[in-house]
Amino acid sequence: MRLSLKTKFTLATSLLVLAVVTGVSGLYIARLTRQVLRQADDRASFVALQVYDACNQALKDAAQRDEAPASTSPQDLRAYAQKAFDDSSTLNTLIESAVAYSPTVYEITISDKDGIVLVSSDASLRGQKVAKRPPVGSLVSARFFEQLRTLYGPPQTYEFSYPFLLGAEHFGDIRIGLSSVFIRNEISPGLRSAGWYALGSVLLSTFLAFAVSTVSLAPIDRISTQLDRISAGEFDMQPAVERGDELGAVSTKIVGIGKQLRDVREIFSTLRENLDQMMSGLEDGLLLFGADGRAVLVSPSVEKFIGGRPSELRGQRASEIFPANHPMRRALRIEGDEIAAVEGTEVTLAAAGGAHRVGVSAQVIREHGTRMGTLVTLRDVESLERIGNHLEVSERLAAIGRVTAGVAHEVKNPLNSMRLWLEVLKANMPVEPEPQQAVKMLDNEIDRLDRAVKTFLNFTKPVELKLEETDLRALLEEVLDAARPEIGKAGVELRVDLPSEFPPVLIDRQLIHQGVLNLVLNACEFTSPGGRITLSLRRSGESAVIAVSDSGKGISAEDQKKIFQLFFTTRPGGTGIGLANTFRFVQLHNGRIEFDSEAGRGTTFRMELPLARSSDAPAGKVRDFSQPFAEEKK
């Protein structure tokens, strides 16, 4: 797709602004991310120091209550410290408030030097070995894109660790857990603001660029319109752009060129009109020879008859165009460069595709008894005969159409009578299932016969499909019910392979019923008594495949090319409409039909139809935001 100069200018400006805004926004987001991470790290350090002081105070309070560890063993020291921490309301309140009010702190845990949890904001971790977590310092010092990938990736918990001393020895650690989700929530408002700023800047710059380009390029549009008028034959006397810059100079020069073109056009206008009147629309080849025997006028159609280009033949003598060995020389009775008058002579010319018959006539032009020239006319005899044949076929088809209309009228009246008496019969029939089923089948077959007559009449007209979701298994059972008399009459074995379940298809039930019935009846017709017919249904991807196989004599290779042609039949008394209709019905449903046949082995027709699309879709998983993040993660 070619873009206008205005569009290119607007796009270039918008892309430039987008690049600048993206860079500035990226720097802003990088700075914001680092600032939030540093604040989270500082806040964790501050909370760790507060917890450390609260732990020391808890141990002092325990000592004032004359509590002491049973021994200096690690187990007794851990039990003593844990009891002191549990009894300290100050420590527990501090932990709860820090987790509740700090926007990035996810968890506070105090563990011994072996990693066993003594106190934690998450009660389920008490007494367990704390999992190893990446330090928050690694996230703070990471690159910007790595930080964004981590924060907007799967949830992770980073840790700030502060050592806890009991006496002079390292007793454990105070671990502050920072959630990447909480940190991301701190950054997201700034990220959204930057996105809105970038979007607003790009939209504003696009609008401004469009306005500026419209004003700046308006003279070029007027010049382009001026050139279009010149191309259409309208020559301006005044420049389209009256200004002192380069665009004004271009417009003035275009006016001068237009005046010159107008003069040249007037010179050749008369000649072109005369030639157009003579040469336009001629299928016949014309050669006009002057009194000296030279070709002064050669129509373009001559090339297809004698092979020479008109520009090459013009100016040549008749003896040069038709040399001594040329078949037309004898037909035109050329002596020297003089052509005799000839009427309706036929000549056979050799061509690449075989012999080509050409009709030749020559008319001598005289003025006051003096020979002025000769007009030679070449006609394609075979084309004329083909046109005559086509006219004859059209007349025959029109006659067939009239006969068909009469037949349809004669068939329609009995069908209406049959339907009327069938309604009377239905009203007086007993309610037993078998008679009612027989009447229903007669009613369906009358409908199908009525539609078959209409389809025959309207074969070349668009068919209005009555699409409905259909169970192909039930449809095929109806087809078999309609075909069973013919199958029994043919004395062939019927095999049916239908699945227990099958998705529906969106089809015109009547058309596909008629199409499958045509295939089954054809199989009966060409299968010898004792043979076998198989009707099967299977799924292939998103399509349903109906297969009709027989063990008949098969289709010859010559007939396979014409099997779906209208009125083609190899059966005595056949109409050649059934398979043509079946092919058309399948095409109307965006399906396809194909066949395999082997002489003496039988034939298999496969009808492929698209399945109906299902609107059911599995429900997606929805997160319950009423639950805390920690509970959801568990």
HELIX and SHEET records of a PDB file:
HELIX    1   1 LEU A    5  GLN A   64  1                                  60    
HELIX    2   2 PRO A   74  ASP A   87  1                                  14    
HELIX    3   3 SER A   89  TYR A  101  1                                  13    
HELIX    4   4 ALA A  123  LEU A  125  5                                   3    
HELIX    5   5 VAL A  136  VAL A  140  1                                   5    
HELIX    6   6 PHE A  144  LEU A  151  1                                   8    
HELIX    7   7 SER A  180  SER A  231  1                                  52    
HELIX    8   8 GLU A  246  MET A  279  1                                  34    
HELIX    9   9 PRO A  300  VAL A  302  5                                   3    
HELIX   10  10 GLU A  303  ILE A  306  1                                   4    
HELIX   11  11 PRO A  310  LEU A  313  1                                   4    
HELIX   12  12 ALA A  318  ILE A  321  1                                   4    
HELIX   13  13 PRO A  327  LEU A  332  1                                   6    
HELIX   14  14 VAL A  381  ASN A  428  1                                  48    
HELIX   15  15 PRO A  433  LEU A  457  1                                  25    
HELIX   16  16 LEU A  472  ALA A  490  1                                  19    
HELIX   17  17 ARG A  509  GLU A  525  1                                  17    
HELIX   18  18 ALA A  557  GLN A  560  1                                   4    
HELIX   19  19 GLY A  578  LEU A  588  1                                  11    
HELIX   20  20 PHE A  629  LYS A  633  1                                   5    
SHEET    1   A 4 VAL A 117  SER A 120  0                                        
SHEET    2   A 4 VAL A 105  ASP A 112 -1                                        
SHEET    3   A 4 GLU A 169  SER A 179 -1                                        
SHEET    4   A 4 THR A 157  LEU A 166 -1                                        
SHEET    1   B 5 ALA A 295  VAL A 298  0                                        
SHEET    2   B 5 GLY A 285  GLY A 290 -1                                        
SHEET    3   B 5 THR A 370  ASP A 380 -1                                        
SHEET    4   B 5 GLY A 354  GLU A 367 -1                                        
SHEET    5   B 5 VAL A 342  ALA A 351 -1                                        
SHEET    1   C 2 LEU A 467  THR A 470  0                                        
SHEET    2   C 2 VAL A 505  ASP A 508 -1                                        
SHEET    1   D 5 GLU A 493  ASP A 497  0                                        
SHEET    2   D 5 ARG A 532  SER A 540  1                                        
SHEET    3   D 5 SER A 543  ASP A 550 -1                                        
SHEET    4   D 5 GLY A 602  PRO A 610 -1                                        
SHEET    5   D 5 ARG A 592  GLU A 598 -1                                        
END                                                                             
